[in-house]
Amino acid sequence: MGQRLLPYATRIHELLAEAQRAVRDETTPSGELRVGSLEDDGGTSFAAYSDDLHAPLPDVDLQIETGPTEAMIDGVLERRLDGAFVSGRSRIRISSWCRWLKKNWCW
């Protein structure tokens, strides 16, 4: 059994090393960062932090989208947003989350 798995382990090891090299090669973060925020936060407190982010990371183009919690969660799940700040308990059901993970991330 071990001999059959060895080629896969070797490939995984090589891909991991390649991924680590790719991350290390980027010395300065750059590109678009799409963040979702609640409507109440987006126009006030979160906007103040965007200046703090831009100063040390001038090559990062911060895009802020505001909306209700469900819209922010949908944005992340649909990959329109890289991350989001949300509030409280979401009405998203665990079973639908598991189905989404299985469909999009499991092979």
N, C-alpha and C positions, 0 to 999 in steps of 0.2 A: 504494500500500500504506500509506504514512504517513497519508494522509487517512482511511483506514478505521480505523486504530488510534488516531487522535487522540481520539475520544470516550471510548475505554476508558482512555487515559492520563489524561484529564481527570478521569474518575470515580475512578480510583485515587488521584490527587493529592488530590481532595476528601475521600475516605474516610480517607486518611492524616492529613490535617489535622484531621479530626473526631476521629479516634482520639487524636491528640496532645492536643487540647483536653480530651477526656474524662479522660485520665490526669492532666493538669495540674490539673484541677478538684478532684481528691481531694488535699487538703493533708495529711490524716492517714490513714494506712492503717487500714482497719477490716474487720471481718468474720471469717469462719472461715478458718483456715489448717490444712489437714490434712496432717500429715507422718508418714511411715512410718519406722520405725527397727528395726534388728535387735533381737531379744529381749534380747541381752546389753547393748546400748547403751541401750535404751529405759528400763529401770528404774534405770539408774545415771547415766552421764555425760550423756546427752542431757537428762534431766529437770533437771539443774542449769542448763543453758542456757536452759530455758524461762522461768525467772525473769528472766534477763538480757534476754530478748526482751520480756517483759511490761512491764518498767519504762518503756522509752521508747515502747512501742506498746500502751498499755492497752486500746485498742479492738479489738485483734486477739485473737480467741479461738483459741488454739493447741490443736489436737486431735492427740494423739500416738497412733498405732497401732503396735503391735509385732508382729513375726513374722519368719519366715525370709525370705531374700532373694527367692525366687521369689514369695512372697505379696506382698511390697512392690512388686516390679516389676508384678505383675498389678494391684495397686491403682492404680498410676499409669496403666497402659495402659487400665484400665477407668474412669478418672477418679474413683475413690473417694478417691484421695489426690492432693494437689497436687504432691508430691515425696516422695522417700524416700532415706534413707541405706542403701546396700547394701554387701555385701562380696564380694570375689573375683570369679571368673568365673561368670557365670550360665549355666545350661543352656539358656537361651532361644536359639533358633537365629536367625541373621541372616535367613534366608529367611522365617521366621514374623514377624519384626519388620518386614520390608519389606512383606509382605502386609498386616499391620495398618496400616502407614502409608498404603499405597495405598487401603485400604478406608475409612479414617477421615479422611485429610487431603488426598488428591488428588482433583481433579475433572476 
